Structure formats: structure tokens, C-alpha cells
């Protein structure tokens, strides 16, 4: 029984690595617009990078991505704001492949992604403390293939920051100036480049 169990485990490991070796790894970078819902801010202040893997059919995969978003307001005559550093692990699905399995050969594919991560919000004012936040992200990414390995992307993502203590302008959320926990909402709209590494 023990020998059979070890054989099953070894077989599963071999099959997993075989799948990974025939899949596709990719790297991406993007830059574009970001904004927050409350208070309302928006500017060209989003930068993102990511690295991920798609299965051999390029339908399902996962990616680890990092994003930097800067939020600034000067409604009071003094610049206020914060820098949000985000790290997220996301599932990726090529919905074009689900609709038509031959869409792999098309120049245009549409991907959706969603996941969880951690966000560190750093105020530009030294009098405020850092905010540690759990993020939930979801988005859609059309991509246009320029070649076998290179594609242009347009990404639109919506983020929910759970247990956020301060607003994006780092003002206190309550009139009595006490920090409170709430869910903040911000978004990204960015253009980028995706590079796919040749599978083995």
C-alpha cells in the first residue's frame, strides 16, 4: 500500500512538471491612469509589472503582479496624498479560448483576471503612519499580438482595499479625526507590453 501511494505521488509530481514544461511563461509591464472613488482623484500615475504562467492550451493560468499607484489632491491648498504599493496573486483566464479554441491563432484575445493581495499605503506626509491593507482585484485585458512572443495590452482593473484606515488623500475618514476601517475603491486603466517565453 505504501509503495503504491508513493508511486501515485511520484506520478502526480511528474505529470505536474510535464505540464509546466509545456506551458507558457510570460512577463508584462504597463503604465497608465489610476483613480480613486472617494475622494475622487485621477492621474497618469500607475505603473505595473507582472510574471505568470499559462497552461499548454493558453486558457488558464496565474500571475504574480506588482503595482504602484500615486494619489494626490490639493483641495485644501496643500498637497495631500499617498503612494500605494500592491502585490497580488491572480488567476488568469483567456475567455477567447473558451469561446473558440482556435482563437490562439487570432491576433486579438481577451483575458480576465482576479485575485487577492497585500497593499502598503505610504502617506506623503511624515506625520501619518503607513496603512496595511488586504486588496481584492479583478480586471479585463484585451491583447493584440504583434508577433509570436510580443503583444500589446490594454488593461482595466478595479480594486477593493479591505480594512483601509485612511482615505487616499490620507485624511481621517471620520469627522472626529479618528482612524476607521473601511473598504476603499480605486481603479487602473493602463497600456502595456506582454512578452511570452517560448515553451520547452
VEXNU-104416 format. One record per residue (C-alpha): residue number from 1; residue in one letter; x, y, z. Coordinates in pm, 1 decimal. Layout:
BEGIN
NUM, A, X, Y, Z .
...
END
This chain:
BEGIN
1, X, 0.0, 0.0, 0.0 .
2, X, 281.9, 241.2, 91.8 .
3, X, 466.4, 159.9, -231.9 .
4, X, 150.5, 223.6, -434.9 .
5, X, 91.4, 553.5, -254.3 .
6, X, 449.3, 667.2, -322.8 .
7, X, 407.6, 570.2, -687.9 .
8, X, 88.6, 779.1, -718.0 .
9, X, 261.4, 1080.1, -557.6 .
10, X, 564.5, 1046.3, -784.8 .
11, X, 340.4, 1014.7, -1090.9 .
12, X, 143.8, 1325.8, -993.0 .
13, X, 466.5, 1523.2, -948.6 .
14, X, 599.1, 1407.4, -1285.8 .
15, X, 273.7, 1498.8, -1460.8 .
16, X, 272.3, 1841.4, -1294.1 .
17, X, 625.0, 1922.6, -1406.9 .
18, X, 547.6, 1788.2, -1754.7 .
19, X, 252.3, 2026.1, -1779.7 .
20, X, 462.1, 2317.9, -1657.4 .
21, X, 737.8, 2243.4, -1905.5 .
22, X, 490.4, 2255.5, -2193.9 .
23, X, 308.9, 2565.5, -2074.6 .
24, X, 397.6, 2926.1, -2138.8 .
25, X, 556.5, 3177.1, -1905.8 .
26, X, 506.3, 3545.9, -1960.9 .
27, X, 618.3, 3883.6, -1829.7 .
28, X, 430.5, 4212.1, -1861.1 .
29, X, 475.6, 4581.4, -1789.5 .
30, X, 215.0, 4856.9, -1810.2 .
31, X, 164.4, 5225.0, -1743.4 .
32, X, -143.9, 5440.5, -1734.9 .
33, X, -425.7, 5607.8, -1548.3 .
34, X, -532.0, 5545.4, -1191.8 .
35, X, -807.5, 5691.0, -981.0 .
36, X, -997.4, 5659.7, -655.5 .
37, X, -1371.0, 5677.0, -593.4 .
38, X, -1365.7, 5866.0, -262.4 .
39, X, -1218.7, 6118.8, -260.1 .
40, X, -1228.7, 6148.7, -639.4 .
41, X, -874.5, 6161.0, -780.1 .
42, X, -724.9, 6057.5, -1111.7 .
43, X, -392.6, 6099.7, -1288.5 .
44, X, -136.9, 5921.8, -1504.3 .
45, X, 30.6, 5765.4, -1203.8 .
46, X, 1.1, 5386.9, -1236.2 .
47, X, 291.0, 5152.2, -1304.5 .
48, X, 265.1, 4773.4, -1306.1 .
49, X, 482.6, 4468.3, -1369.1 .
50, X, 394.5, 4101.3, -1357.4 .
51, X, 513.6, 3748.1, -1420.4 .
52, X, 287.8, 3449.9, -1485.2 .
53, X, 218.3, 3110.1, -1635.7 .
54, X, -48.2, 2980.7, -1875.4 .
55, X, -134.5, 2613.9, -1930.6 .
56, X, -42.7, 2438.7, -2258.9 .
57, X, -377.6, 2542.3, -2408.4 .
58, X, -315.3, 2904.7, -2301.1 .
59, X, -661.8, 2908.6, -2143.4 .
60, X, -597.6, 2907.7, -1768.0 .
61, X, -308.8, 3037.9, -1566.3 .
62, X, -187.8, 3252.9, -1279.5 .
63, X, 24.8, 3560.3, -1232.3 .
64, X, 204.3, 3748.8, -958.8 .
65, X, 198.6, 4121.3, -1019.2 .
66, X, 321.5, 4440.9, -855.1 .
67, X, 156.0, 4779.6, -890.7 .
68, X, 247.5, 5131.4, -781.7 .
69, X, -26.1, 5395.8, -769.0 .
70, X, 16.8, 5758.1, -661.5 .
71, X, -284.3, 5958.4, -542.2 .
72, X, -261.1, 6336.0, -498.4 .
73, X, -509.1, 6612.2, -408.0 .
74, X, -464.7, 6980.0, -326.0 .
75, X, -822.6, 7079.0, -246.1 .
76, X, -712.8, 7243.4, 77.0 .
77, X, -433.1, 7440.5, -87.6 .
78, X, -177.9, 7190.1, 41.5 .
79, X, -81.8, 6875.7, -145.5 .
80, X, -204.8, 6561.5, 26.5 .
81, X, -183.9, 6204.3, -87.3 .
82, X, -38.1, 5858.4, -64.8 .
83, X, 161.6, 5602.8, -259.1 .
84, X, 9.0, 5253.8, -274.2 .
85, X, 240.3, 4958.5, -330.4 .
86, X, 38.8, 4648.9, -426.3 .
87, X, 136.5, 4281.8, -459.3 .
88, X, -131.5, 4040.7, -584.8 .
89, X, -161.7, 3675.0, -683.4 .
90, X, -426.2, 3634.1, -952.2 .
91, X, -593.9, 3364.9, -1157.1 .
92, X, -598.1, 3435.0, -1532.8 .
93, X, -843.6, 3304.1, -1792.8 .
94, X, -833.3, 3352.9, -2170.0 .
95, X, -1206.5, 3379.8, -2240.6 .
96, X, -1140.4, 3390.9, -2615.9 .
97, X, -1018.5, 3030.1, -2590.8 .
98, X, -1331.0, 2928.9, -2401.3 .
99, X, -1547.8, 3067.9, -2679.1 .
100, X, -1334.1, 2934.0, -2963.1 .
101, X, -1039.6, 2700.1, -2902.5 .
102, X, -874.7, 2816.3, -3225.7 .
103, X, -859.6, 3175.3, -3103.1 .
104, X, -498.5, 3103.3, -3003.7 .
105, X, -412.7, 3178.7, -3366.3 .
106, X, -603.2, 3507.9, -3366.4 .
107, X, -421.5, 3836.6, -3316.2 .
108, X, -674.7, 3959.0, -3060.4 .
109, X, -750.4, 3768.2, -2739.9 .
110, X, -932.9, 3879.6, -2426.5 .
111, X, -817.3, 3776.7, -2079.0 .
112, X, -985.2, 3822.7, -1742.7 .
113, X, -805.4, 3810.5, -1409.2 .
114, X, -890.5, 3820.2, -1040.8 .
115, X, -718.6, 3759.8, -710.4 .
116, X, -605.6, 3873.9, -367.6 .
117, X, -304.3, 4055.7, -235.7 .
118, X, -140.5, 4297.5, 5.0 .
119, X, -119.7, 4676.3, -24.5 .
120, X, 107.3, 4913.0, 165.2 .
121, X, -16.7, 5273.1, 163.2 .
122, X, 257.0, 5524.5, 241.5 .
123, X, 148.0, 5886.1, 310.0 .
124, X, 347.7, 6171.7, 158.1 .
125, X, 313.1, 6347.5, 493.6 .
126, X, 562.7, 6225.2, 750.5 .
127, X, 307.6, 6288.5, 1027.5 .
128, X, 89.8, 5998.2, 917.1 .
129, X, 161.8, 5627.4, 960.5 .
130, X, 164.8, 5355.8, 695.4 .
131, X, -156.4, 5167.2, 623.3 .
132, X, -150.3, 4787.8, 577.4 .
133, X, -435.9, 4666.8, 358.5 .
134, X, -575.3, 4347.3, 202.1 .
135, X, -672.5, 4400.5, -162.2 .
136, X, -916.0, 4224.0, -393.8 .
137, X, -858.2, 4286.1, -765.7 .
138, X, -1049.1, 4199.1, -1083.4 .
139, X, -996.8, 4311.2, -1438.2 .
140, X, -1009.4, 4252.9, -1812.0 .
141, X, -715.7, 4263.0, -2055.0 .
142, X, -755.5, 4264.9, -2433.5 .
143, X, -424.1, 4184.5, -2602.9 .
144, X, -310.5, 4230.1, -2961.4 .
145, X, -30.5, 4003.4, -3086.6 .
146, X, 248.5, 4179.0, -3272.1 .
147, X, 447.2, 3858.5, -3309.1 .
148, X, 468.7, 3509.7, -3164.1 .
149, X, 620.0, 3640.7, -2841.5 .
150, X, 516.1, 4005.2, -2811.9 .
151, X, 169.5, 4153.3, -2759.6 .
152, X, 26.0, 4493.6, -2679.0 .
153, X, -222.8, 4502.2, -2392.0 .
154, X, -493.4, 4730.1, -2257.9 .
155, X, -591.6, 4654.8, -1900.7 .
156, X, -880.5, 4784.4, -1691.2 .
157, X, -878.6, 4677.0, -1325.5 .
158, X, -1094.4, 4750.5, -1023.5 .
159, X, -951.6, 4714.6, -671.9 .
160, X, -1119.3, 4690.5, -334.1 .
161, X, -895.6, 4768.5, -36.3 .
162, X, -1031.1, 4583.8, 266.0 .
163, X, -962.2, 4726.5, 614.1 .
164, X, -823.2, 5052.5, 476.7 .
165, X, -773.7, 5302.5, 761.8 .
166, X, -722.6, 5630.4, 574.8 .
167, X, -861.5, 5785.0, 260.4 .
168, X, -641.3, 5813.8, -47.9 .
169, X, -558.9, 6173.5, 46.6 .
170, X, -456.4, 6035.3, 391.2 .
171, X, -723.8, 6239.8, 565.1 .
172, X, -904.5, 6068.7, 852.0 .
173, X, -1231.9, 5911.1, 749.8 .
174, X, -1432.2, 6034.0, 1049.1 .
175, X, -1506.9, 6397.3, 1147.5 .
176, X, -1362.5, 6340.5, 1495.8 .
177, X, -1024.8, 6265.4, 1336.0 .
178, X, -1009.5, 5903.7, 1446.6 .
179, X, -895.8, 5636.5, 1206.5 .
180, X, -1159.8, 5384.5, 1099.1 .
181, X, -1157.9, 5067.9, 893.9 .
182, X, -1345.5, 5074.5, 561.8 .
183, X, -1324.4, 4940.9, 207.4 .
184, X, -1164.2, 5182.2, -36.8 .
185, X, -1212.4, 5152.0, -412.5 .
186, X, -967.7, 5250.8, -685.0 .
187, X, -910.6, 5161.9, -1049.2 .
188, X, -641.6, 5134.8, -1318.3 .
189, X, -658.9, 5177.2, -1695.4 .
190, X, -321.6, 5103.7, -1848.2 .
191, X, -145.7, 5013.5, -2173.1 .
192, X, 142.3, 4770.9, -2175.0 .
193, X, 358.1, 4507.8, -2338.5 .
194, X, 339.1, 4133.7, -2274.1 .
195, X, 628.4, 3903.9, -2362.3 .
196, X, 571.1, 3526.9, -2383.4 .
197, X, 869.8, 3299.4, -2335.4 .
198, X, 896.5, 3004.9, -2574.0 .
199, X, 775.4, 2680.2, -2418.8 .
200, X, 1022.0, 2393.6, -2395.8 .
END
